[in-house]
Amino acid sequence: MDGLTISTAKDLLETGKTFSEIRKQKFAPQTDSTSTTSFGDTLTEAIGKVNEMQKSADKQMQAVATGEQTNISEVMIAAEKADIALKLMMTVRNKVIDAYQEVMKMQV
């Protein structure tokens, strides 16, 4: 997941730009063709990635429980990555719901 990294956090502090501005600048596609991906498609893809991370962590935990895998640190790292991704997804979901509710409160 392209997210907040040490370098983007440093750019946030140094330039005062918003995260989305820095993200657009750093992660902009290098091709000239304009591909439009809908918000729904992007969200569906992100949910799929989080789901795959959860499944992978579960499989690794089962492998440790059955004795197939002995490297517990890798399993814990995978589980924490999946947990952080799930928390991020829930935060984005809550922000989208809040934004939707604010739009619905607007008078036309």
C-alpha positions in Angstrom: 0.0 0.0 0.0 1.3 3.4 -0.9 0.8 5.3 2.3 2.5 7.5 4.8 6.2 6.7 4.8 9.1 8.3 6.5 10.0 10.3 3.4 6.4 11.5 2.8 6.1 12.4 6.5 9.4 14.4 6.1 7.9 16.2 3.1 4.8 17.0 5.0 6.7 18.6 7.7 9.2 20.5 5.5 6.8 21.7 2.8 3.6 22.1 4.6 1.7 20.5 1.7 -1.1 18.1 2.3 -0.6 14.4 2.1 -2.7 14.2 -1.0 -0.6 16.8 -2.8 2.6 15.0 -1.9 1.1 11.6 -2.9 0.0 13.0 -6.3 3.5 14.4 -6.8 5.4 11.3 -5.8 3.1 8.5 -7.0 1.8 10.1 -10.2 1.8 7.7 -13.1 4.7 8.3 -15.6 2.6 7.5 -18.7 0.9 10.1 -20.9 -2.3 8.0 -21.3 -5.1 9.0 -19.0 -6.6 6.1 -17.3 -9.6 6.9 -15.2 -10.3 4.5 -12.3 -13.5 5.1 -10.4 -13.5 5.6 -6.6 -15.5 2.4 -6.2 -13.0 0.4 -8.2 -10.1 1.8 -6.1 -12.0 1.0 -2.9 -12.8 -2.5 -4.0 -9.2 -3.1 -4.9 -8.0 -1.9 -1.5 -10.5 -4.0 0.3 -9.4 -7.0 -1.7 -5.7 -6.4 -0.8 -6.6 -6.1 2.9 -8.6 -9.3 2.7 -5.7 -11.1 1.1 -3.4 -9.8 3.8 -5.8 -11.1 6.5 -6.0 -14.5 4.8 -2.2 -14.8 4.4 -1.8 -13.9 8.1 -4.4 -16.5 9.1 -2.7 -19.2 7.0 0.7 -18.4 8.6 -0.9 -18.6 12.1 -2.3 -22.0 11.3 1.1 -23.1 10.0 2.7 -22.1 13.3 -0.1 -23.8 15.2 0.4 -27.1 13.3 4.2 -26.9 13.5 4.7 -26.4 9.8 6.4 -23.1 10.3 8.8 -22.2 13.1 9.6 -18.5 12.3 7.1 -16.8 14.6 8.5 -13.3 14.0 7.4 -13.5 10.3 4.0 -14.6 11.4 3.7 -11.7 13.9 4.9 -9.2 11.3 2.3 -10.4 8.8 -0.4 -10.3 11.5 0.5 -6.8 12.5 0.6 -5.6 8.8 -2.9 -7.1 8.3 -4.1 -5.5 11.5 -2.8 -2.0 10.5 -4.2 -2.4 7.0 -7.6 -3.3 8.5 -7.5 -0.3 10.9 -6.6 2.0 8.0 -9.4 0.7 5.9 -11.9 1.2 8.8 -10.6 4.8 9.3 -11.1 5.5 5.6 -14.6 3.9 5.7 -15.5 6.1 8.7 -14.2 9.3 6.9 -16.2 8.4 3.8 -19.4 7.9 5.9 -18.8 11.2 7.7 -18.3 13.0 4.4 -21.5 11.4 3.0 -23.4 12.5 6.0 -22.1 16.0 5.7 -23.1 16.2 2.1 -26.6 14.9 3.0 -27.0 17.6 5.6 -26.4 20.4 3.0 -29.4 22.3 1.9 -29.9 22.6 -1.8 
